[in-house]
Every structure is written in structure tokens, then in C-alpha cells.
Amino acid sequence: MTLSDPEGELPENLDAFDPINNRDDLLKLLIATQISFGRDTDSVTAYGPIDAAATVQISNGNELDAAALAAVRLAASWVPQEAKK
């Protein structure tokens, strides 16, 4: 998993990880996943290193919130289905 250490252990406080509401957590997610962004007129697209993308419409001019949501959606799409249960 992307946020695990080299031995594959997840951080103990993973339940508190909140990249939508905590910009420090968002930055950790972006660094760990190598997500990058593209911007269209009214949307932001997050691109991952494995040919995946997630696009979110910009609401009320808030480009940063749209980028955060796109990044989280993209990262969530990489989680295996059995881990989501």
C-alpha cells in the first residue's frame, strides 16, 4: 500500500488520516502516490502513475477543494475491492 513503510506496515493512526479536510494529510497522499494535476476551464483532473485519472468539477471557484477530491477519488480507485469491505 502506498502509505505503508518499507516493511509494508501501515501507520497506527491511519484511521485519523483525512486528506479531504487536512492539507498535511493531502500533501502526504500526493507525495506517496505521485499524483499530478491538470486543469480545464471548469474542472480539475488528478492523474496517477498507472494510467488512471479522476476529474472533479470546480464548485464556487474552489480549485483546491476540487483537486483534493480528485486526488482522493483517484487514490481510492487503487484500493483492492476486498480491502474496501
N, C-alpha and C positions, 0 to 999 in steps of 0.2 A: 504494500500500500504506500502511496506517495508520502504520507505524513509519518511513516514509521522510521525508526532509526535503522542503521545498517544491519542490525540483527533481526529486523522485522517486528520489533516491539513498538506498539502504539503508545503515545503519551498517556499518562494516567488521567489527565484532565481533558481527555478527548470529548467527553460529554458537554464540557463547557465551551468547546470550540464553536465560534459563531461568526463566520466570515461575512454574513449579511450586516450585522449590527456592530461589529468590532473591526475597525480598519487594520489593526495589528494582525488579527487572525486572517483577514483578507490578504494582506501582504504575504503572510506565511504560505497561504494557499497558492498564490501566484508564483512565488519563488519555487515552491516544491513541485509544481505541475508544469512550469514553463508556459503558462497560458499567456497569450498575447491578444491584442485587440485591434479591431478595425471599426471605423465609424462611418455610417451612411448618414443621409440627411436627417432621418428620424429614428435611427436605431444604432445599437452597439452590438458587434459580434465578437464573441470570445472564440479564439482558435487554440486548439491544443496541438501537441507534437505528433498526434496519431490520426491525422485527417478527420478530425471531428470539430464541430462548431455548434455554438448556441447563440441565437440572436434574440435580443430583447428591445422592445420599443422604448424610446426615451419618453418619460412622462414628466410633465411640468418642467421641462428643461433640465432635469436632473440626470446628467450623463453619468456621473459617478455611481449612482444607485443602479442604473441600468447595467453598467459594466460589472458591478459586483454581482448582480443577479445572474447575468450571463455566465460569468466565471463559475459561480456555484452550480448552476444548471449543467454546465459542461462537465465539471468535476464529478458531479453526482451521476452523470451518464456513464462514467467509467467504473462505478461500483458494481460488482457482480450481483445479479438478481438474488442469489441466495444470501448475500450479506445484507440485503435491504429488508429482510423479514424480521 
